[in-house]
Amino acid sequence: MANKPPERDLAPVIQKLRLRYAKRGRLRFSSHRDFQRALERALRRAGVPMAYSAGFSPHPKISYSNSAPTGVASEAEYVEIGVTELCDPQKLQAELDAALPPGLDVVEVIEATSSDFSSRLEASLWEMEICAPAQEVMSAVGALMESTEVLVERKTKSGLRVFDARSAILLMESVTESAVTGPGGDQMPPECVILHVVVRHITPSVRPDDVLTALKQVGNLVPLKPIRVTRLAQGPLNEVGDVGIEAEISIRDPFDPDRVLV
């Protein structure tokens, strides 16, 4: 006879909570698996009444959405948890943030009152700090945005994949000030340009390193040092006008439907 999982008296999910968290500073080098372990430990330390799955090896009911690559900072990462008791979102945010190491910061917690959250994450806004002469950077940006297709290669678990990076890039523009550091923050080296790039989420996903590869291919852009990348936002797209440098494109807050229904 096939082994059957032991019968357990598991408490049902009473409430679902959605968390927005950030990866900052040196913690940008933590992998998704590192964060999973840190979050599960923090949930236990904070005494969060987690719901668990059934089966031989019950796991806490946690759902992750579209995590940023290792080495990339982010202000907009999302995770959903199921709990067995009603929790105050603001109190849970404070307690969970205190239980996580500095640099993995819980920015907001909201009760999930709607479904299909992952489908709202249609695009990301990335900030890319590229240390190279401004003229070279903007020349490469212009060449990329004027291209109809730019094929890049990336090694994946299933082997080498070739895909079009240009089709996912909706907006690419330079800004005068970092949205992450701001006034009084880290000083940007003189030979650096800050780009804000909106990338649609497609399959395979186009990551910041793919965007840099595309800039190298079409504009021979070679940064003087490794680029620094931060995801500023991800969520539903607002598109007005033609796709290109002059398009009016923004990303809405994916928590908005939950706030409306509260």
HELIX and SHEET records of a PDB file:
HELIX    1   1 GLY A   25  PHE A   29  5                                   5    
HELIX    2   2 HIS A   32  ARG A   45  1                                  14    
HELIX    3   3 PRO A   89  ALA A   99  1                                  11    
HELIX    4   4 SER A  118  ARG A  120  5                                   3    
HELIX    5   5 ALA A  134  GLU A  146  1                                  13    
HELIX    6   6 ARG A  166  ALA A  168  5                                   3    
HELIX    7   7 PRO A  208  GLY A  219  1                                  12    
HELIX    8   8 ASP A  256  LEU A  261  1                                   6    
SHEET    1   A 4 ILE A  62  SER A  65  0                                        
SHEET    2   A 4 ALA A  73  VAL A  83 -1                                        
SHEET    3   A 4 GLN A  15  LYS A  23 -1                                        
SHEET    4   A 4 LEU A 104  GLU A 111 -1                                        
SHEET    1   B 6 ILE A  62  SER A  65  0                                        
SHEET    2   B 6 ALA A  73  VAL A  83 -1                                        
SHEET    3   B 6 ARG A 228  GLY A 235  1                                        
SHEET    4   B 6 ALA A 123  ILE A 130 -1                                        
SHEET    5   B 6 VAL A 193  ARG A 200 -1                                        
SHEET    6   B 6 ILE A 169  VAL A 175 -1                                        
SHEET    1   C 2 LEU A 151  THR A 156  0                                        
SHEET    2   C 2 GLY A 159  ASP A 164 -1                                        
SHEET    1   D 2 LEU A 237  VAL A 240  0                                        
SHEET    2   D 2 GLU A 248  ILE A 251 -1                                        
END                                                                             
